[in-house]
Every structure is written in C-alpha cells, then in structure tokens.
Amino acid sequence: MSKIDDLAHRVERLLLRHEELKRTNTLLRRELEIATSERDSLRTRLATARARLDALLERLPADVEPKDDRP
C-alpha cells in the first residue's frame, strides 16, 4: 500500500503543479498582450512623430547652414 500511497501523493503534487503552471501561463499571456499592445501604440506614436518631423524638415529653407555653437 505504501507504494500506491506514494504514487497517489506524487500524482496529487503533479496536478497541483500543473494547475499552478496553467495560472502562471495565463498571467504571462495577459502580460504579453499588454506589452504587445503598448509596443504597437508606441510604434504608432513614433511613426506619427517621425512624419511630423519630416514635414517640419521639408519646410526649412534649403540654404540655411547649421549653426556651430562650439566654443
């Protein structure tokens, strides 16, 4: 009977561990969704900022030379 009890105990521990890993996996998937959404939002904002900068650069006169402020 001892071997059966040991086996039953190990199976119970495995089932508990399995449930714990499922919960962890669910939490990690949620975190990944949030991070992916945030990344996509930042990419969109970056593209918008880049487009605005490009538009501003196009409005600058071509003959203006950069200022050298070094001492």
Predicted model as a PDB file, atoms N, CA, C, CB and O in Angstrom, pLDDT in the B-factor column:
MODEL        1                                                                  
ATOM      1  N   MET A   1       0.815  -1.200   0.000  1.00 72.00           N  
ATOM      2  CA  MET A   1       0.000   0.000   0.000  1.00 72.00           C  
ATOM      3  C   MET A   1       0.858   1.263   0.000  1.00 72.00           C  
ATOM      4  CB  MET A   1      -0.927  -0.001   1.200  1.00 72.00           C  
ATOM      5  O   MET A   1       0.446   2.300  -0.520  1.00 72.00           O  
ATOM      6  N   SER A   2       1.994   1.174   0.558  1.00 93.00           N  
ATOM      7  CA  SER A   2       2.867   2.334   0.662  1.00 93.00           C  
ATOM      8  C   SER A   2       3.244   2.884  -0.714  1.00 93.00           C  
ATOM      9  CB  SER A   2       4.123   1.973   1.439  1.00 93.00           C  
ATOM     10  O   SER A   2       3.293   4.097  -0.919  1.00 93.00           O  
ATOM     11  N   LYS A   3       3.507   1.977  -1.647  1.00 94.00           N  
ATOM     12  CA  LYS A   3       3.858   2.434  -2.996  1.00 94.00           C  
ATOM     13  C   LYS A   3       2.673   3.134  -3.666  1.00 94.00           C  
ATOM     14  CB  LYS A   3       4.326   1.246  -3.859  1.00 94.00           C  
ATOM     15  O   LYS A   3       2.849   4.127  -4.371  1.00 94.00           O  
ATOM     16  N   ILE A   4       1.496   2.622  -3.445  1.00 94.00           N  
ATOM     17  CA  ILE A   4       0.297   3.237  -4.019  1.00 94.00           C  
ATOM     18  C   ILE A   4       0.077   4.611  -3.385  1.00 94.00           C  
ATOM     19  CB  ILE A   4      -0.952   2.327  -3.808  1.00 94.00           C  
ATOM     20  O   ILE A   4      -0.273   5.568  -4.076  1.00 94.00           O  
ATOM     21  N   ASP A   5       0.281   4.705  -2.082  1.00 94.00           N  
ATOM     22  CA  ASP A   5       0.141   5.993  -1.399  1.00 94.00           C  
ATOM     23  C   ASP A   5       1.171   7.002  -1.899  1.00 94.00           C  
ATOM     24  CB  ASP A   5       0.282   5.810   0.116  1.00 94.00           C  
ATOM     25  O   ASP A   5       0.858   8.174  -2.112  1.00 94.00           O  
ATOM     26  N   ASP A   6       2.406   6.529  -2.084  1.00 95.00           N  
ATOM     27  CA  ASP A   6       3.451   7.409  -2.625  1.00 95.00           C  
ATOM     28  C   ASP A   6       3.088   7.890  -4.026  1.00 95.00           C  
ATOM     29  CB  ASP A   6       4.809   6.682  -2.653  1.00 95.00           C  
ATOM     30  O   ASP A   6       3.237   9.066  -4.358  1.00 95.00           O  
ATOM     31  N   LEU A   7       2.612   6.961  -4.830  1.00 96.00           N  
ATOM     32  CA  LEU A   7       2.225   7.305  -6.191  1.00 96.00           C  
ATOM     33  C   LEU A   7       1.071   8.294  -6.194  1.00 96.00           C  
ATOM     34  CB  LEU A   7       1.845   6.050  -6.971  1.00 96.00           C  
ATOM     35  O   LEU A   7       1.079   9.254  -6.964  1.00 96.00           O  
ATOM     36  N   ALA A   8       0.086   8.073  -5.345  1.00 96.00           N  
ATOM     37  CA  ALA A   8      -1.063   8.977  -5.253  1.00 96.00           C  
ATOM     38  C   ALA A   8      -0.607  10.367  -4.808  1.00 96.00           C  
ATOM     39  CB  ALA A   8      -2.122   8.417  -4.271  1.00 96.00           C  
ATOM     40  O   ALA A   8      -1.075  11.380  -5.328  1.00 96.00           O  
ATOM     41  N   HIS A   9       0.300  10.401  -3.854  1.00 97.00           N  
ATOM     42  CA  HIS A   9       0.826  11.679  -3.373  1.00 97.00           C  
ATOM     43  C   HIS A   9       1.574  12.414  -4.483  1.00 97.00           C  
ATOM     44  CB  HIS A   9       1.753  11.457  -2.168  1.00 97.00           C  
ATOM     45  O   HIS A   9       1.409  13.622  -4.649  1.00 97.00           O  
ATOM     46  N   ARG A  10       2.389  11.694  -5.238  1.00 97.00           N  
ATOM     47  CA  ARG A  10       3.136  12.309  -6.349  1.00 97.00           C  
ATOM     48  C   ARG A  10       2.190  12.821  -7.429  1.00 97.00           C  
ATOM     49  CB  ARG A  10       4.127  11.298  -6.959  1.00 97.00           C  
ATOM     50  O   ARG A  10       2.401  13.892  -7.998  1.00 97.00           O  
ATOM     51  N   VAL A  11       1.145  12.044  -7.705  1.00 98.00           N  
ATOM     52  CA  VAL A  11       0.159  12.467  -8.717  1.00 98.00           C  
ATOM     53  C   VAL A  11      -0.547  13.737  -8.250  1.00 98.00           C  
ATOM     54  CB  VAL A  11      -0.885  11.335  -8.989  1.00 98.00           C  
ATOM     55  O   VAL A  11      -0.764  14.653  -9.043  1.00 98.00           O  
ATOM     56  N   GLU A  12      -0.902  13.796  -6.973  1.00 98.00           N  
ATOM     57  CA  GLU A  12      -1.540  15.000  -6.436  1.00 98.00           C  
ATOM     58  C   GLU A  12      -0.621  16.212  -6.564  1.00 98.00           C  
ATOM     59  CB  GLU A  12      -1.930  14.787  -4.966  1.00 98.00           C  
ATOM     60  O   GLU A  12      -1.061  17.296  -6.945  1.00 98.00           O  
ATOM     61  N   ARG A  13       0.650  16.019  -6.243  1.00 98.00           N  
ATOM     62  CA  ARG A  13       1.619  17.123  -6.373  1.00 98.00           C  
ATOM     63  C   ARG A  13       1.759  17.561  -7.830  1.00 98.00           C  
ATOM     64  CB  ARG A  13       2.998  16.701  -5.815  1.00 98.00           C  
ATOM     65  O   ARG A  13       1.839  18.753  -8.128  1.00 98.00           O  
ATOM     66  N   LEU A  14       1.788  16.585  -8.726  1.00 98.00           N  
ATOM     67  CA  LEU A  14       1.880  16.924 -10.150  1.00 98.00           C  
ATOM     68  C   LEU A  14       0.652  17.702 -10.619  1.00 98.00           C  
ATOM     69  CB  LEU A  14       2.043  15.652 -10.991  1.00 98.00           C  
ATOM     70  O   LEU A  14       0.775  18.654 -11.389  1.00 98.00           O  
ATOM     71  N   LEU A  15      -0.515  17.304 -10.160  1.00 98.00           N  
ATOM     72  CA  LEU A  15      -1.741  18.013 -10.530  1.00 98.00           C  
ATOM     73  C   LEU A  15      -1.732  19.445  -9.994  1.00 98.00           C  
ATOM     74  CB  LEU A  15      -2.972  17.260 -10.002  1.00 98.00           C  
ATOM     75  O   LEU A  15      -2.121  20.377 -10.698  1.00 98.00           O  
ATOM     76  N   LEU A  16      -1.288  19.616  -8.748  1.00 98.00           N  
ATOM     77  CA  LEU A  16      -1.181  20.962  -8.183  1.00 98.00           C  
ATOM     78  C   LEU A  16      -0.187  21.805  -8.976  1.00 98.00           C  
ATOM     79  CB  LEU A  16      -0.758  20.895  -6.706  1.00 98.00           C  
ATOM     80  O   LEU A  16      -0.446  22.970  -9.276  1.00 98.00           O  
ATOM     81  N   ARG A  17       0.931  21.212  -9.306  1.00 98.00           N  
ATOM     82  CA  ARG A  17       1.957  21.927 -10.085  1.00 98.00           C  
ATOM     83  C   ARG A  17       1.423  22.295 -11.461  1.00 98.00           C  
ATOM     84  CB  ARG A  17       3.235  21.069 -10.226  1.00 98.00           C  
ATOM     85  O   ARG A  17       1.691  23.381 -11.975  1.00 98.00           O  
ATOM     86  N   HIS A  18       0.664  21.377 -12.050  1.00 98.00           N  
ATOM     87  CA  HIS A  18       0.072  21.643 -13.359  1.00 98.00           C  
ATOM     88  C   HIS A  18      -0.883  22.838 -13.299  1.00 98.00           C  
ATOM     89  CB  HIS A  18      -0.670  20.399 -13.872  1.00 98.00           C  
ATOM     90  O   HIS A  18      -0.843  23.715 -14.163  1.00 98.00           O  
ATOM     91  N   GLU A  19      -1.729  22.869 -12.290  1.00 98.00           N  
ATOM     92  CA  GLU A  19      -2.657  23.993 -12.118  1.00 98.00           C  
ATOM     93  C   GLU A  19      -1.895  25.305 -11.901  1.00 98.00           C  
ATOM     94  CB  GLU A  19      -3.608  23.730 -10.929  1.00 98.00           C  
ATOM     95  O   GLU A  19      -2.262  26.343 -12.452  1.00 98.00           O  
ATOM     96  N   GLU A  20      -0.845  25.246 -11.103  1.00 98.00           N  
ATOM     97  CA  GLU A  20      -0.027  26.439 -10.852  1.00 98.00           C  
ATOM     98  C   GLU A  20       0.604  26.944 -12.151  1.00 98.00           C  
ATOM     99  CB  GLU A  20       1.074  26.132  -9.811  1.00 98.00           C  
ATOM    100  O   GLU A  20       0.626  28.147 -12.412  1.00 98.00           O  
ATOM    101  N   LEU A  21       1.109  26.024 -12.951  1.00 98.00           N  
ATOM    102  CA  LEU A  21       1.721  26.413 -14.228  1.00 98.00           C  
ATOM    103  C   LEU A  21       0.683  26.969 -15.206  1.00 98.00           C  
ATOM    104  CB  LEU A  21       2.438  25.211 -14.857  1.00 98.00           C  
ATOM    105  O   LEU A  21       0.984  27.884 -15.972  1.00 98.00           O  
ATOM    106  N   LYS A  22      -0.530  26.425 -15.186  1.00 98.00           N  
ATOM    107  CA  LYS A  22      -1.589  26.963 -16.043  1.00 98.00           C  
ATOM    108  C   LYS A  22      -1.926  28.397 -15.662  1.00 98.00           C  
ATOM    109  CB  LYS A  22      -2.843  26.089 -15.955  1.00 98.00           C  
ATOM    110  O   LYS A  22      -2.105  29.250 -16.531  1.00 98.00           O  
ATOM    111  N   ARG A  23      -2.013  28.666 -14.333  1.00 98.00           N  
ATOM    112  CA  ARG A  23      -2.298  30.030 -13.883  1.00 98.00           C  
ATOM    113  C   ARG A  23      -1.164  30.979 -14.273  1.00 98.00           C  
ATOM    114  CB  ARG A  23      -2.513  30.058 -12.357  1.00 98.00           C  
ATOM    115  O   ARG A  23      -1.402  32.093 -14.740  1.00 98.00           O  
ATOM    116  N   THR A  24       0.061  30.521 -14.076  1.00 98.00           N  
ATOM    117  CA  THR A  24       1.211  31.347 -14.443  1.00 98.00           C  
ATOM    118  C   THR A  24       1.205  31.627 -15.942  1.00 98.00           C  
ATOM    119  CB  THR A  24       2.529  30.658 -14.033  1.00 98.00           C  
ATOM    120  O   THR A  24       1.468  32.751 -16.370  1.00 98.00           O  
ATOM    121  N   ASN A  25       0.910  30.617 -16.723  1.00 98.00           N  
ATOM    122  CA  ASN A  25       0.860  30.784 -18.170  1.00 98.00           C  
ATOM    123  C   ASN A  25      -0.199  31.805 -18.575  1.00 98.00           C  
ATOM    124  CB  ASN A  25       0.584  29.446 -18.847  1.00 98.00           C  
ATOM    125  O   ASN A  25       0.033  32.638 -19.452  1.00 98.00           O  
ATOM    126  N   THR A  26      -1.355  31.734 -17.935  1.00 98.00           N  
ATOM    127  CA  THR A  26      -2.427  32.686 -18.225  1.00 98.00           C  
ATOM    128  C   THR A  26      -1.990  34.112 -17.903  1.00 98.00           C  
ATOM    129  CB  THR A  26      -3.692  32.329 -17.430  1.00 98.00           C  
ATOM    130  O   THR A  26      -2.221  35.033 -18.687  1.00 98.00           O  
ATOM    131  N   LEU A  27      -1.357  34.285 -16.743  1.00 98.00           N  
ATOM    132  CA  LEU A  27      -0.871  35.615 -16.366  1.00 98.00           C  
ATOM    133  C   LEU A  27       0.185  36.119 -17.345  1.00 98.00           C  
ATOM    134  CB  LEU A  27      -0.296  35.589 -14.946  1.00 98.00           C  
ATOM    135  O   LEU A  27       0.173  37.288 -17.732  1.00 98.00           O  
ATOM    136  N   LEU A  28       1.089  35.242 -17.740  1.00 98.00           N  
ATOM    137  CA  LEU A  28       2.136  35.647 -18.691  1.00 98.00           C  
ATOM    138  C   LEU A  28       1.548  36.006 -20.058  1.00 98.00           C  
ATOM    139  CB  LEU A  28       3.174  34.523 -18.850  1.00 98.00           C  
ATOM    140  O   LEU A  28       2.022  36.932 -20.716  1.00 98.00           O  
ATOM    141  N   ARG A  29       0.528  35.282 -20.476  1.00 98.00           N  
ATOM    142  CA  ARG A  29      -0.126  35.613 -21.751  1.00 98.00           C  
ATOM    143  C   ARG A  29      -0.779  36.991 -21.689  1.00 98.00           C  
ATOM    144  CB  ARG A  29      -1.179  34.548 -22.109  1.00 98.00           C  
ATOM    145  O   ARG A  29      -0.722  37.759 -22.650  1.00 98.00           O  
ATOM    146  N   ARG A  30      -1.399  37.295 -20.548  1.00 98.00           N  
ATOM    147  CA  ARG A  30      -2.009  38.629 -20.375  1.00 98.00           C  
ATOM    148  C   ARG A  30      -0.937  39.714 -20.421  1.00 98.00           C  
ATOM    149  CB  ARG A  30      -2.789  38.709 -19.033  1.00 98.00           C  
ATOM    150  O   ARG A  30      -1.101  40.737 -21.086  1.00 98.00           O  
ATOM    151  N   GLU A  31       0.167  39.474 -19.703  1.00 98.00           N  
ATOM    152  CA  GLU A  31       1.255  40.448 -19.713  1.00 98.00           C  
ATOM    153  C   GLU A  31       1.806  40.644 -21.118  1.00 98.00           C  
ATOM    154  CB  GLU A  31       2.371  40.009 -18.769  1.00 98.00           C  
ATOM    155  O   GLU A  31       2.128  41.764 -21.513  1.00 98.00           O  
ATOM    156  N   LEU A  32       1.914  39.553 -21.874  1.00 98.00           N  
ATOM    157  CA  LEU A  32       2.396  39.641 -23.251  1.00 98.00           C  
ATOM    158  C   LEU A  32       1.437  40.450 -24.112  1.00 98.00           C  
ATOM    159  CB  LEU A  32       2.583  38.242 -23.843  1.00 98.00           C  
ATOM    160  O   LEU A  32       1.869  41.260 -24.933  1.00 98.00           O  
ATOM    161  N   GLU A  33       0.136  40.235 -23.928  1.00 98.00           N  
ATOM    162  CA  GLU A  33      -0.859  41.015 -24.676  1.00 98.00           C  
ATOM    163  C   GLU A  33      -0.718  42.505 -24.373  1.00 98.00           C  
ATOM    164  CB  GLU A  33      -2.287  40.538 -24.338  1.00 98.00           C  
ATOM    165  O   GLU A  33      -0.752  43.338 -25.278  1.00 98.00           O  
ATOM    166  N   ILE A  34      -0.562  42.825 -23.103  1.00 98.00           N  
ATOM    167  CA  ILE A  34      -0.424  44.230 -22.701  1.00 98.00           C  
ATOM    168  C   ILE A  34       0.848  44.830 -23.292  1.00 98.00           C  
ATOM    169  CB  ILE A  34      -0.408  44.358 -21.159  1.00 98.00           C  
ATOM    170  O   ILE A  34       0.827  45.938 -23.829  1.00 98.00           O  
ATOM    171  N   ALA A  35       1.956  44.095 -23.193  1.00 98.00           N  
ATOM    172  CA  ALA A  35       3.229  44.589 -23.722  1.00 98.00           C  
ATOM    173  C   ALA A  35       3.163  44.752 -25.244  1.00 98.00           C  
ATOM    174  CB  ALA A  35       4.376  43.632 -23.340  1.00 98.00           C  
ATOM    175  O   ALA A  35       3.699  45.714 -25.793  1.00 98.00           O  
ATOM    176  N   THR A  36       2.514  43.821 -25.910  1.00 98.00           N  
ATOM    177  CA  THR A  36       2.372  43.905 -27.370  1.00 98.00           C  
ATOM    178  C   THR A  36       1.526  45.112 -27.756  1.00 98.00           C  
ATOM    179  CB  THR A  36       1.743  42.612 -27.932  1.00 98.00           C  
ATOM    180  O   THR A  36       1.852  45.833 -28.699  1.00 98.00           O  
ATOM    181  N   SER A  37       0.449  45.323 -27.031  1.00 98.00           N  
ATOM    182  CA  SER A  37      -0.418  46.472 -27.293  1.00 98.00           C  
ATOM    183  C   SER A  37       0.338  47.780 -27.061  1.00 98.00           C  
ATOM    184  CB  SER A  37      -1.675  46.416 -26.400  1.00 98.00           C  
ATOM    185  O   SER A  37       0.244  48.714 -27.858  1.00 98.00           O  
ATOM    186  N   GLU A  38       1.084  47.834 -25.965  1.00 98.00           N  
ATOM    187  CA  GLU A  38       1.869  49.035 -25.668  1.00 98.00           C  
ATOM    188  C   GLU A  38       2.926  49.277 -26.749  1.00 98.00           C  
ATOM    189  CB  GLU A  38       2.542  48.909 -24.286  1.00 98.00           C  
ATOM    190  O   GLU A  38       3.137  50.411 -27.180  1.00 98.00           O  
ATOM    191  N   ARG A  39       3.590  48.193 -27.183  1.00 98.00           N  
ATOM    192  CA  ARG A  39       4.588  48.312 -28.251  1.00 98.00           C  
ATOM    193  C   ARG A  39       3.955  48.862 -29.529  1.00 98.00           C  
ATOM    194  CB  ARG A  39       5.243  46.947 -28.530  1.00 98.00           C  
ATOM    195  O   ARG A  39       4.510  49.753 -30.171  1.00 98.00           O  
ATOM    196  N   ASP A  40       2.791  48.323 -29.890  1.00 98.00           N  
ATOM    197  CA  ASP A  40       2.117  48.784 -31.103  1.00 98.00           C  
ATOM    198  C   ASP A  40       1.734  50.258 -30.987  1.00 98.00           C  
ATOM    199  CB  ASP A  40       0.867  47.933 -31.378  1.00 98.00           C  
ATOM    200  O   ASP A  40       1.861  51.018 -31.947  1.00 98.00           O  
ATOM    201  N   SER A  41       1.269  50.652 -29.811  1.00 98.00           N  
ATOM    202  CA  SER A  41       0.914  52.049 -29.584  1.00 98.00           C  
ATOM    203  C   SER A  41       2.143  52.947 -29.715  1.00 98.00           C  
ATOM    204  CB  SER A  41       0.273  52.221 -28.197  1.00 98.00           C  
ATOM    205  O   SER A  41       2.085  54.008 -30.337  1.00 98.00           O  
ATOM    206  N   LEU A  42       3.247  52.514 -29.126  1.00 98.00           N  
ATOM    207  CA  LEU A  42       4.485  53.310 -29.222  1.00 98.00           C  
ATOM    208  C   LEU A  42       4.987  53.392 -30.656  1.00 98.00           C  
ATOM    209  CB  LEU A  42       5.577  52.711 -28.328  1.00 98.00           C  
ATOM    210  O   LEU A  42       5.491  54.432 -31.080  1.00 98.00           O  
ATOM    211  N   ARG A  43       4.854  52.310 -31.400  1.00 98.00           N  
ATOM    212  CA  ARG A  43       5.258  52.336 -32.818  1.00 98.00           C  
ATOM    213  C   ARG A  43       4.417  53.341 -33.602  1.00 98.00           C  
ATOM    214  CB  ARG A  43       5.124  50.928 -33.449  1.00 98.00           C  
ATOM    215  O   ARG A  43       4.933  54.077 -34.443  1.00 98.00           O  
ATOM    216  N   THR A  44       3.120  53.361 -33.316  1.00 98.00           N  
ATOM    217  CA  THR A  44       2.233  54.306 -33.990  1.00 98.00           C  
ATOM    218  C   THR A  44       2.616  55.743 -33.647  1.00 98.00           C  
ATOM    219  CB  THR A  44       0.769  54.039 -33.606  1.00 98.00           C  
ATOM    220  O   THR A  44       2.686  56.606 -34.522  1.00 98.00           O  
ATOM    221  N   ARG A  45       2.862  55.985 -32.353  1.00 98.00           N  
ATOM    222  CA  ARG A  45       3.268  57.332 -31.932  1.00 98.00           C  
ATOM    223  C   ARG A  45       4.598  57.730 -32.571  1.00 98.00           C  
ATOM    224  CB  ARG A  45       3.377  57.405 -30.399  1.00 98.00           C  
ATOM    225  O   ARG A  45       4.775  58.876 -32.983  1.00 98.00           O  
ATOM    226  N   LEU A  46       5.524  56.786 -32.651  1.00 98.00           N  
ATOM    227  CA  LEU A  46       6.820  57.062 -33.272  1.00 98.00           C  
ATOM    228  C   LEU A  46       6.652  57.405 -34.750  1.00 98.00           C  
ATOM    229  CB  LEU A  46       7.761  55.857 -33.110  1.00 98.00           C  
ATOM    230  O   LEU A  46       7.275  58.343 -35.247  1.00 98.00           O  
ATOM    231  N   ALA A  47       5.819  56.653 -35.447  1.00 98.00           N  
ATOM    232  CA  ALA A  47       5.588  56.919 -36.865  1.00 98.00           C  
ATOM    233  C   ALA A  47       4.958  58.300 -37.057  1.00 98.00           C  
ATOM    234  CB  ALA A  47       4.684  55.828 -37.478  1.00 98.00           C  
ATOM    235  O   ALA A  47       5.319  59.028 -37.982  1.00 98.00           O  
ATOM    236  N   THR A  48       4.019  58.655 -36.181  1.00 98.00           N  
ATOM    237  CA  THR A  48       3.384  59.976 -36.252  1.00 98.00           C  
ATOM    238  C   THR A  48       4.404  61.077 -35.999  1.00 98.00           C  
ATOM    239  CB  THR A  48       2.233  60.079 -35.237  1.00 98.00           C  
ATOM    240  O   THR A  48       4.440  62.071 -36.724  1.00 98.00           O  
ATOM    241  N   ALA A  49       5.232  60.904 -34.973  1.00 98.00           N  
ATOM    242  CA  ALA A  49       6.259  61.907 -34.663  1.00 98.00           C  
ATOM    243  C   ALA A  49       7.260  62.024 -35.805  1.00 98.00           C  
ATOM    244  CB  ALA A  49       6.990  61.549 -33.356  1.00 98.00           C  
ATOM    245  O   ALA A  49       7.684  63.125 -36.157  1.00 98.00           O  
ATOM    246  N   ARG A  50       7.635  60.891 -36.378  1.00 98.00           N  
ATOM    247  CA  ARG A  50       8.581  60.897 -37.494  1.00 98.00           C  
ATOM    248  C   ARG A  50       7.999  61.652 -38.696  1.00 98.00           C  
ATOM    249  CB  ARG A  50       8.946  59.451 -37.897  1.00 98.00           C  
ATOM    250  O   ARG A  50       8.695  62.428 -39.350  1.00 98.00           O  
ATOM    251  N   ALA A  51       6.724  61.414 -38.972  1.00 98.00           N  
ATOM    252  CA  ALA A  51       6.065  62.095 -40.092  1.00 98.00           C  
ATOM    253  C   ALA A  51       5.999  63.602 -39.842  1.00 98.00           C  
ATOM    254  CB  ALA A  51       4.645  61.527 -40.310  1.00 98.00           C  
ATOM    255  O   ALA A  51       6.203  64.398 -40.758  1.00 98.00           O  
ATOM    256  N   ARG A  52       5.712  63.988 -38.597  1.00 98.00           N  
ATOM    257  CA  ARG A  52       5.668  65.425 -38.272  1.00 98.00           C  
ATOM    258  C   ARG A  52       7.043  66.058 -38.417  1.00 98.00           C  
ATOM    259  CB  ARG A  52       5.141  65.642 -36.840  1.00 98.00           C  
ATOM    260  O   ARG A  52       7.163  67.168 -38.935  1.00 98.00           O  
ATOM    261  N   LEU A  53       8.076  65.365 -37.968  1.00 97.00           N  
ATOM    262  CA  LEU A  53       9.432  65.894 -38.101  1.00 97.00           C  
ATOM    263  C   LEU A  53       9.829  66.018 -39.571  1.00 97.00           C  
ATOM    264  CB  LEU A  53      10.432  64.997 -37.358  1.00 97.00           C  
ATOM    265  O   LEU A  53      10.418  67.018 -39.981  1.00 97.00           O  
ATOM    266  N   ASP A  54       9.502  65.001 -40.354  1.00 96.00           N  
ATOM    267  CA  ASP A  54       9.805  65.068 -41.786  1.00 96.00           C  
ATOM    268  C   ASP A  54       9.108  66.254 -42.437  1.00 96.00           C  
ATOM    269  CB  ASP A  54       9.389  63.768 -42.484  1.00 96.00           C  
ATOM    270  O   ASP A  54       9.696  66.944 -43.270  1.00 96.00           O  
ATOM    271  N   ALA A  55       7.854  66.492 -42.058  1.00 96.00           N  
ATOM    272  CA  ALA A  55       7.117  67.624 -42.616  1.00 96.00           C  
ATOM    273  C   ALA A  55       7.766  68.949 -42.203  1.00 96.00           C  
ATOM    274  CB  ALA A  55       5.643  67.585 -42.158  1.00 96.00           C  
ATOM    275  O   ALA A  55       7.864  69.871 -43.013  1.00 96.00           O  
ATOM    276  N   LEU A  56       8.207  69.045 -40.954  1.00 95.00           N  
ATOM    277  CA  LEU A  56       8.874  70.266 -40.492  1.00 95.00           C  
ATOM    278  C   LEU A  56      10.211  70.469 -41.202  1.00 95.00           C  
ATOM    279  CB  LEU A  56       9.091  70.213 -38.972  1.00 95.00           C  
ATOM    280  O   LEU A  56      10.565  71.591 -41.565  1.00 95.00           O  
ATOM    281  N   LEU A  57      10.940  69.392 -41.394  1.00 94.00           N  
ATOM    282  CA  LEU A  57      12.228  69.495 -42.083  1.00 94.00           C  
ATOM    283  C   LEU A  57      12.052  69.949 -43.534  1.00 94.00           C  
ATOM    284  CB  LEU A  57      12.959  68.149 -42.040  1.00 94.00           C  
ATOM    285  O   LEU A  57      12.876  70.695 -44.062  1.00 94.00           O  
ATOM    286  N   GLU A  58      10.989  69.499 -44.163  1.00 93.00           N  
ATOM    287  CA  GLU A  58      10.726  69.904 -45.548  1.00 93.00           C  
ATOM    288  C   GLU A  58      10.406  71.392 -45.648  1.00 93.00           C  
ATOM    289  CB  GLU A  58       9.571  69.086 -46.127  1.00 93.00           C  
ATOM    290  O   GLU A  58      10.640  72.012 -46.685  1.00 93.00           O  
ATOM    291  N   ARG A  59       9.872  71.964 -44.570  1.00 94.00           N  
ATOM    292  CA  ARG A  59       9.523  73.381 -44.587  1.00 94.00           C  
ATOM    293  C   ARG A  59      10.737  74.284 -44.371  1.00 94.00           C  
ATOM    294  CB  ARG A  59       8.482  73.667 -43.527  1.00 94.00           C  
ATOM    295  O   ARG A  59      10.672  75.481 -44.650  1.00 94.00           O  
ATOM    296  N   LEU A  60      11.834  73.726 -43.881  1.00 91.00           N  
ATOM    297  CA  LEU A  60      13.033  74.541 -43.662  1.00 91.00           C  
ATOM    298  C   LEU A  60      13.636  74.956 -44.997  1.00 91.00           C  
ATOM    299  CB  LEU A  60      14.074  73.770 -42.819  1.00 91.00           C  
ATOM    300  O   LEU A  60      13.634  74.183 -45.955  1.00 91.00           O  
ATOM    301  N   PRO A  61      14.148  76.169 -45.055  1.00 89.00           N  
ATOM    302  CA  PRO A  61      14.829  76.578 -46.292  1.00 89.00           C  
ATOM    303  C   PRO A  61      16.069  75.715 -46.517  1.00 89.00           C  
ATOM    304  CB  PRO A  61      15.221  78.082 -46.234  1.00 89.00           C  
ATOM    305  O   PRO A  61      16.753  75.327 -45.570  1.00 89.00           O  
ATOM    306  N   ALA A  62      16.341  75.427 -47.765  1.00 82.00           N  
ATOM    307  CA  ALA A  62      17.453  74.537 -48.107  1.00 82.00           C  
ATOM    308  C   ALA A  62      18.805  75.211 -47.925  1.00 82.00           C  
ATOM    309  CB  ALA A  62      17.314  74.054 -49.538  1.00 82.00           C  
ATOM    310  O   ALA A  62      19.802  74.520 -47.716  1.00 82.00           O  
ATOM    311  N   ASP A  63      18.872  76.547 -47.997  1.00 77.00           N  
ATOM    312  CA  ASP A  63      20.170  77.226 -47.947  1.00 77.00           C  
ATOM    313  C   ASP A  63      20.623  77.591 -46.518  1.00 77.00           C  
ATOM    314  CB  ASP A  63      20.106  78.482 -48.788  1.00 77.00           C  
ATOM    315  O   ASP A  63      21.656  78.241 -46.354  1.00 77.00           O  
ATOM    316  N   VAL A  64      19.888  77.193 -45.514  1.00 62.00           N  
ATOM    317  CA  VAL A  64      20.282  77.508 -44.141  1.00 62.00           C  
ATOM    318  C   VAL A  64      21.344  76.510 -43.710  1.00 62.00           C  
ATOM    319  CB  VAL A  64      19.053  77.476 -43.169  1.00 62.00           C  
ATOM    320  O   VAL A  64      21.161  75.297 -43.816  1.00 62.00           O  
ATOM    321  N   GLU A  65      22.476  77.055 -43.214  1.00 68.00           N  
ATOM    322  CA  GLU A  65      23.550  76.185 -42.758  1.00 68.00           C  
ATOM    323  C   GLU A  65      23.438  75.984 -41.255  1.00 68.00           C  
ATOM    324  CB  GLU A  65      24.928  76.769 -43.130  1.00 68.00           C  
ATOM    325  O   GLU A  65      23.002  76.886 -40.539  1.00 68.00           O  
ATOM    326  N   PRO A  66      23.829  74.808 -40.770  1.00 66.00           N  
ATOM    327  CA  PRO A  66      23.735  74.562 -39.329  1.00 66.00           C  
ATOM    328  C   PRO A  66      24.658  75.500 -38.554  1.00 66.00           C  
ATOM    329  CB  PRO A  66      24.081  73.098 -39.011  1.00 66.00           C  
ATOM    330  O   PRO A  66      25.742  75.853 -39.018  1.00 66.00           O  
ATOM    331  N   LYS A  67      24.216  75.886 -37.394  1.00 71.00           N  
ATOM    332  CA  LYS A  67      24.968  76.777 -36.525  1.00 71.00           C  
ATOM    333  C   LYS A  67      25.966  75.958 -35.719  1.00 71.00           C  
ATOM    334  CB  LYS A  67      24.023  77.575 -35.590  1.00 71.00           C  
ATOM    335  O   LYS A  67      25.630  74.884 -35.221  1.00 71.00           O  
ATOM    336  N   ASP A  68      27.177  76.452 -35.589  1.00 70.00           N  
ATOM    337  CA  ASP A  68      28.189  75.775 -34.785  1.00 70.00           C  
ATOM    338  C   ASP A  68      28.344  76.543 -33.496  1.00 70.00           C  
ATOM    339  CB  ASP A  68      29.549  75.663 -35.539  1.00 70.00           C  
ATOM    340  O   ASP A  68      28.946  77.617 -33.470  1.00 70.00           O  
ATOM    341  N   ASP A  69      27.796  75.990 -32.416  1.00 72.00           N  
ATOM    342  CA  ASP A  69      27.815  76.675 -31.122  1.00 72.00           C  
ATOM    343  C   ASP A  69      29.003  76.260 -30.257  1.00 72.00           C  
ATOM    344  CB  ASP A  69      26.525  76.403 -30.376  1.00 72.00           C  
ATOM    345  O   ASP A  69      29.049  76.590 -29.072  1.00 72.00           O  
ATOM    346  N   ARG A  70      29.948  75.549 -30.828  1.00 67.00           N  
ATOM    347  CA  ARG A  70      31.091  75.113 -30.020  1.00 67.00           C  
ATOM    348  C   ARG A  70      31.982  76.292 -29.673  1.00 67.00           C  
ATOM    349  CB  ARG A  70      31.902  74.038 -30.761  1.00 67.00           C  
ATOM    350  O   ARG A  70      32.178  77.188 -30.495  1.00 67.00           O  
ATOM    351  N   PRO A  71      32.529  76.299 -28.448  1.00 66.00           N  
ATOM    352  CA  PRO A  71      33.408  77.418 -28.014  1.00 66.00           C  
ATOM    353  C   PRO A  71      34.749  77.391 -28.726  1.00 66.00           C  
ATOM    354  CB  PRO A  71      33.640  77.364 -26.495  1.00 66.00           C  
ATOM    355  O   PRO A  71      35.595  78.250 -28.481  1.00 66.00           O  
TER     356      PRO A  71                                                      
ENDMDL                                                                          
END                                                                             
